[in-house]
Amino acid sequence: MTKVIQTGKEIISVSTEWMGRTLTLEVNRVGFRTSASVLVKYGDTVILGTAQTGPVNPNLDYFPLSIDYEEKFYAAGKISGSRFIKREGRPSDEAILVGRLIDRPLRPLFPKGYRNECQVVASVLSMDPTFRPDAIAMVAASAALMITGAPFDGPVAGLRVGLDENGEFTTFLNKEAMNANQLDLFVAGNENGVMMVEAGASEVDEEVVADGLAWVLENIQPALELQKKLREAVQPEEQEYELVQPNEEVAEQVEKWINEQLTEDFHRPYPERSEMIHGLRLAMNEKFSEGLTEEEWKEIKGDYGEAFAKALHKDVRKGIVEKGVRPDGRKLTEIRDLSSEVGLLPRVHGSSIFTRGLTQAMNIVTLAPLSFAQLVDTMEVTDGERRYMHHYNAPGYTVGEVRRLGSPGRREIGHGYLAERALVAVLPSEEEFPYAIRSVTEIMSQNGSTSMAATCSSCLALMDAGVPIKKPVSGVAMGLMVDDGNYYVLTDLADQEDFAGDMDFKCTGTDAGITALQMDMKVHGLPVDVLRAALTQAKEARAEILKSMLKTLDKPRADISQFAPRIEKLMINPDKIGAVIGKGGETINKITGETGVIIDIKEDGLITFASNNPENMQKALTWVKSLTEEPEVGKIYTGTVVGIKDFGAFVNILPGIDGMLHISQISDKRLDKVTDVLSQGQVVKVKLSAIDDRGKLSLTMRDVEQ
């Protein structure tokens, strides 16, 4: 241990071996004025986790916890690729998604009613390029909270795992290996079980995913133990706080009154039930505001509103646990009414509406040349392109609220990414379908599980657009009620069950397996066996939803929309790319300027042409072919004499390619001089008779009609 003069405190450092590397947690080296700061080292990755707690904000009626993941380009030895902005600015979608990944298992571990302000930041200071730093960032955030003295029921740790060539689970793979893997599974947990799951997969079996959950829980134990060891070494002072709890007297009054009002009649489909609950709320306000002035009622109205919501949640749980009946009268495994349609928007390239109960999603697909793919610029060295983009929008009117429009929030980005991952596994390759694809879900109405409605609607819209997906995908949200050691799994989760329940679990896939997964727990950890059963139940529900979707459209349309750009592709020798581009881009600019065709050139030699004009498309194709064509033995070419010698002539048959026409091959008759038949600049027809091992071309005019 060494002294840090600025603080007079010793650096506390604890280490353990974890998954083949040393994991080290350090405090008192940096961040002297934070509530807690932990420097986490793993390989060459160094992440600073800071947690700052504050007093209760009296203006907020919720727990103001914010958890952020900060990408630093310098951590990977990079400067941002943006031409104009070099400073890190708004977090990338990838950084927002990692922030959500960390947030979801940590947030439920604070007690209900805790309202102190709390901010957690995981900043990547150095990044080992051989693995993604998200699991280490989660450890940094959890370790920082552990030593704040706040009522955080940690620790938490997580791992991102894939499958090796033998089908065994493995972790800390590089980004390229994870992108190519059949399974990309991130699991976070604590001593009690699983806290959060997120996955993308290529039709992986449910049992494999469940086994992955168990594997991670077993292998995160060293990281959990190390955080507890750090807390013991630091001995943080326990924070003084007061939980904001509902007024017990008010809660009892409201619960008693509601129990008298609620009858079997309230088990109705959601449009009716929602109206009945709204009327019940108005009746409660009227009853308990009797005899009070407007100001007196205003002061206590919030307590009654909170007690009303709590009593309703209690009634929802009671109905499910004691009677097996859900708020809208469904059985635990029953799905709400389903309907869908496609092709409703005439000028777009593909469109659909998917409706499940009161939840409704419209999806619009747009096709464009590959050059319209999104460039990804993050701190990770292996940046690339997103050829398929799914964007999700859910304005206030979808829940009957007045809300200002603005840029998408973390929820919208997260829901869009989940629906995007659901379809990536079944998309055709660039070679099969050379298009960039943008899928936009416009939520029309919300009553639970809009991300799964987005998945189903985007699948239908892709098929309507003529995208040849390998298999159709459906998705479903599952819920869970835990009561006295018993577990009640709910199929097709709705809003009121979500608010009252203990788990929100979304699963997408084909008839062959899972393509995406997201689980969030409200309880402090769940056993793998419970989640295994939920996966099986979700599989049955997905099949039922898929059956309904396929009644609307059972396969991708045979052709794309008349309004979508037509794309032709041409594979050339990569060495010929320079000939197509020309000096300073002169050639390619001339081709696109004269034809109006959009031309994209890949480094591997794949050239795509996009246009709605067939004539111009053919002109551009022919032009590029003439620049890149490889000489073919036996083929007849129209060439120009570019040089004359005593022994023969040189004839240009393709751009930049000349062949030797020997004097003996000019005519069937004997010639004394080449110039007796040929002259400089003369256009002649020649046949390519041979290419020698040095690449030299031999031509002939014999037996070639001029």
Secondary structure in CASP SS format (residue, H / E / C, confidence):
PFRMAT SS
TARGET T0000
AUTHOR 0000-0000-0000
METHOD secondary structure of the structure
MODEL  1
M C 1.00
T C 1.00
K E 1.00
V E 1.00
I C 1.00
Q C 1.00
T C 1.00
G C 1.00
K E 1.00
E E 1.00
I C 1.00
I E 1.00
S E 1.00
V E 1.00
S E 1.00
T E 1.00
E E 1.00
W E 1.00
M C 1.00
G C 1.00
R E 1.00
T E 1.00
L E 1.00
T E 1.00
L E 1.00
E E 1.00
V E 1.00
N C 1.00
R C 1.00
V C 1.00
G C 1.00
F C 1.00
R C 1.00
T C 1.00
S C 1.00
A E 1.00
S E 1.00
V E 1.00
L E 1.00
V E 1.00
K E 1.00
Y E 1.00
G C 1.00
D C 1.00
T E 1.00
V E 1.00
I E 1.00
L E 1.00
G E 1.00
T E 1.00
A E 1.00
Q E 1.00
T E 1.00
G E 1.00
P E 1.00
V E 1.00
N C 1.00
P C 1.00
N C 1.00
L C 1.00
D C 1.00
Y C 1.00
F C 1.00
P C 1.00
L E 1.00
S E 1.00
I E 1.00
D E 1.00
Y E 1.00
E E 1.00
E C 1.00
K C 1.00
F H 1.00
Y H 1.00
A H 1.00
A H 1.00
G C 1.00
K C 1.00
I C 1.00
S C 1.00
G C 1.00
S C 1.00
R C 1.00
F C 1.00
I C 1.00
K C 1.00
R C 1.00
E C 1.00
G C 1.00
R C 1.00
P C 1.00
S C 1.00
D H 1.00
E H 1.00
A H 1.00
I H 1.00
L H 1.00
V H 1.00
G H 1.00
R H 1.00
L H 1.00
I H 1.00
D H 1.00
R H 1.00
P H 1.00
L H 1.00
R H 1.00
P H 1.00
L H 1.00
F C 1.00
P C 1.00
K C 1.00
G C 1.00
Y C 1.00
R C 1.00
N E 1.00
E E 1.00
C E 1.00
Q E 1.00
V E 1.00
V E 1.00
A E 1.00
S E 1.00
V E 1.00
L E 1.00
S E 1.00
M C 1.00
D C 1.00
P C 1.00
T C 1.00
F C 1.00
R C 1.00
P C 1.00
D H 1.00
A H 1.00
I H 1.00
A H 1.00
M H 1.00
V H 1.00
A H 1.00
A H 1.00
S H 1.00
A H 1.00
A H 1.00
L H 1.00
M H 1.00
I C 1.00
T C 1.00
G C 1.00
A C 1.00
P C 1.00
F C 1.00
D C 1.00
G C 1.00
P C 1.00
V C 1.00
A E 1.00
G E 1.00
L E 1.00
R E 1.00
V E 1.00
G E 1.00
L E 1.00
D C 1.00
E C 1.00
N C 1.00
G C 1.00
E C 1.00
F E 1.00
T E 1.00
T E 1.00
F C 1.00
L C 1.00
N C 1.00
K H 1.00
E H 1.00
A H 1.00
M H 1.00
N H 1.00
A H 1.00
N C 1.00
Q C 1.00
L E 1.00
D E 1.00
L E 1.00
F E 1.00
V E 1.00
A E 1.00
G E 1.00
N E 1.00
E C 1.00
N C 1.00
G E 1.00
V E 1.00
M E 1.00
M E 1.00
V E 1.00
E E 1.00
A E 1.00
G E 1.00
A E 1.00
S E 1.00
E E 1.00
V E 1.00
D C 1.00
E H 1.00
E H 1.00
V H 1.00
V H 1.00
A H 1.00
D H 1.00
G H 1.00
L H 1.00
A H 1.00
W H 1.00
V H 1.00
L H 1.00
E H 1.00
N H 1.00
I C 1.00
Q H 1.00
P H 1.00
A H 1.00
L H 1.00
E H 1.00
L H 1.00
Q H 1.00
K H 1.00
K H 1.00
L H 1.00
R H 1.00
E H 1.00
A H 1.00
V H 1.00
Q C 1.00
P C 1.00
E C 1.00
E C 1.00
Q C 1.00
E C 1.00
Y C 1.00
E C 1.00
L C 1.00
V C 1.00
Q C 1.00
P C 1.00
N C 1.00
E H 1.00
E H 1.00
V H 1.00
A H 1.00
E H 1.00
Q H 1.00
V H 1.00
E H 1.00
K H 1.00
W H 1.00
I H 1.00
N H 1.00
E H 1.00
Q H 1.00
L C 1.00
T C 1.00
E H 1.00
D H 1.00
F H 1.00
H C 1.00
R C 1.00
P C 1.00
Y H 1.00
P H 1.00
E H 1.00
R H 1.00
S H 1.00
E H 1.00
M H 1.00
I H 1.00
H H 1.00
G H 1.00
L H 1.00
R H 1.00
L H 1.00
A H 1.00
M H 1.00
N H 1.00
E H 1.00
K H 1.00
F H 1.00
S C 1.00
E C 1.00
G C 1.00
L C 1.00
T C 1.00
E H 1.00
E H 1.00
E H 1.00
W H 1.00
K H 1.00
E H 1.00
I H 1.00
K H 1.00
G H 1.00
D H 1.00
Y H 1.00
G H 1.00
E H 1.00
A H 1.00
F H 1.00
A H 1.00
K H 1.00
A H 1.00
L H 1.00
H H 1.00
K H 1.00
D H 1.00
V H 1.00
R H 1.00
K H 1.00
G H 1.00
I H 1.00
V H 1.00
E H 1.00
K H 1.00
G C 1.00
V C 1.00
R C 1.00
P C 1.00
D C 1.00
G C 1.00
R C 1.00
K C 1.00
L C 1.00
T C 1.00
E C 1.00
I C 1.00
R C 1.00
D C 1.00
L E 1.00
S E 1.00
S E 1.00
E E 1.00
V E 1.00
G C 1.00
L C 1.00
L C 1.00
P C 1.00
R C 1.00
V C 1.00
H C 1.00
G E 1.00
S E 1.00
S E 1.00
I E 1.00
F E 1.00
T E 1.00
R E 1.00
G C 1.00
L C 1.00
T E 1.00
Q E 1.00
A E 1.00
M E 1.00
N E 1.00
I E 1.00
V E 1.00
T E 1.00
L E 1.00
A E 1.00
P C 1.00
L H 1.00
S H 1.00
F H 1.00
A C 1.00
Q E 1.00
L E 1.00
V C 1.00
D C 1.00
T C 1.00
M C 1.00
E C 1.00
V C 1.00
T C 1.00
D C 1.00
G C 1.00
E E 1.00
R E 1.00
R C 1.00
Y E 1.00
M E 1.00
H E 1.00
H E 1.00
Y E 1.00
N E 1.00
A C 1.00
P C 1.00
G H 1.00
Y H 1.00
T H 1.00
V H 1.00
G C 1.00
E C 1.00
V C 1.00
R C 1.00
R C 1.00
L C 1.00
G C 1.00
S C 1.00
P C 1.00
G C 1.00
R H 1.00
R H 1.00
E H 1.00
I H 1.00
G H 1.00
H H 1.00
G H 1.00
Y H 1.00
L H 1.00
A H 1.00
E H 1.00
R H 1.00
A H 1.00
L H 1.00
V H 1.00
A C 1.00
V C 1.00
L C 1.00
P C 1.00
S C 1.00
E C 1.00
E C 1.00
E C 1.00
F C 1.00
P C 1.00
Y C 1.00
A E 1.00
I E 1.00
R E 1.00
S E 1.00
V E 1.00
T E 1.00
E E 1.00
I E 1.00
M E 1.00
S E 1.00
Q C 1.00
N C 1.00
G C 1.00
S C 1.00
T H 1.00
S H 1.00
M H 1.00
A H 1.00
A H 1.00
T H 1.00
C H 1.00
S H 1.00
S H 1.00
C H 1.00
L H 1.00
A H 1.00
L H 1.00
M H 1.00
D H 1.00
A C 1.00
G C 1.00
V C 1.00
P C 1.00
I C 1.00
K C 1.00
K C 1.00
P C 1.00
V C 1.00
S E 1.00
G E 1.00
V E 1.00
A E 1.00
M E 1.00
G E 1.00
L E 1.00
M E 1.00
V E 1.00
D E 1.00
D C 1.00
G C 1.00
N E 1.00
Y E 1.00
Y E 1.00
V E 1.00
L E 1.00
T E 1.00
D C 1.00
L C 1.00
A C 1.00
D H 1.00
Q H 1.00
E H 1.00
D H 1.00
F H 1.00
A H 1.00
G C 1.00
D C 1.00
M E 1.00
D E 1.00
F E 1.00
K E 1.00
C E 1.00
T E 1.00
G E 1.00
T C 1.00
D C 1.00
A C 1.00
G C 1.00
I E 1.00
T E 1.00
A E 1.00
L E 1.00
Q E 1.00
M E 1.00
D E 1.00
M E 1.00
K C 1.00
V C 1.00
H C 1.00
G C 1.00
L E 1.00
P C 1.00
V H 1.00
D H 1.00
V H 1.00
L H 1.00
R H 1.00
A H 1.00
A H 1.00
L H 1.00
T H 1.00
Q H 1.00
A H 1.00
K H 1.00
E H 1.00
A H 1.00
R H 1.00
A H 1.00
E H 1.00
I H 1.00
L H 1.00
K H 1.00
S H 1.00
M H 1.00
L H 1.00
K H 1.00
T H 1.00
L C 1.00
D C 1.00
K C 1.00
P C 1.00
R C 1.00
A C 1.00
D C 1.00
I C 1.00
S C 1.00
Q C 1.00
F C 1.00
A C 1.00
P C 1.00
R E 1.00
I E 1.00
E E 1.00
K E 1.00
L E 1.00
M E 1.00
I C 1.00
N C 1.00
P H 1.00
D H 1.00
K H 1.00
I H 1.00
G H 1.00
A H 1.00
V H 1.00
I H 1.00
G C 1.00
K H 1.00
G H 1.00
G H 1.00
E H 1.00
T H 1.00
I H 1.00
N H 1.00
K H 1.00
I H 1.00
T H 1.00
G H 1.00
E H 1.00
T H 1.00
G C 1.00
V C 1.00
I E 1.00
I E 1.00
D E 1.00
I E 1.00
K C 1.00
E C 1.00
D C 1.00
G C 1.00
L E 1.00
I E 1.00
T E 1.00
F E 1.00
A E 1.00
S E 1.00
N C 1.00
N C 1.00
P H 1.00
E H 1.00
N H 1.00
M H 1.00
Q H 1.00
K H 1.00
A H 1.00
L H 1.00
T H 1.00
W H 1.00
V H 1.00
K H 1.00
S H 1.00
L H 1.00
T H 1.00
E C 1.00
E C 1.00
P C 1.00
E C 1.00
V C 1.00
G C 1.00
K C 1.00
I E 1.00
Y E 1.00
T E 1.00
G E 1.00
T E 1.00
V E 1.00
V E 1.00
G E 1.00
I E 1.00
K E 1.00
D C 1.00
F C 1.00
G E 1.00
A E 1.00
F E 1.00
V E 1.00
N E 1.00
I E 1.00
L E 1.00
P C 1.00
G C 1.00
I E 1.00
D E 1.00
G E 1.00
M E 1.00
L E 1.00
H E 1.00
I H 1.00
S H 1.00
Q H 1.00
I C 1.00
S C 1.00
D C 1.00
K C 1.00
R C 1.00
L C 1.00
D C 1.00
K C 1.00
V H 1.00
T H 1.00
D H 1.00
V C 1.00
L C 1.00
S C 1.00
Q C 1.00
G C 1.00
Q C 1.00
V E 1.00
V E 1.00
K E 1.00
V E 1.00
K E 1.00
L E 1.00
S E 1.00
A E 1.00
I E 1.00
D C 1.00
D C 1.00
R C 1.00
G C 1.00
K C 1.00
L E 1.00
S E 1.00
L E 1.00
T E 1.00
M C 1.00
R C 1.00
D C 1.00
V C 1.00
E C 1.00
Q C 1.00
END
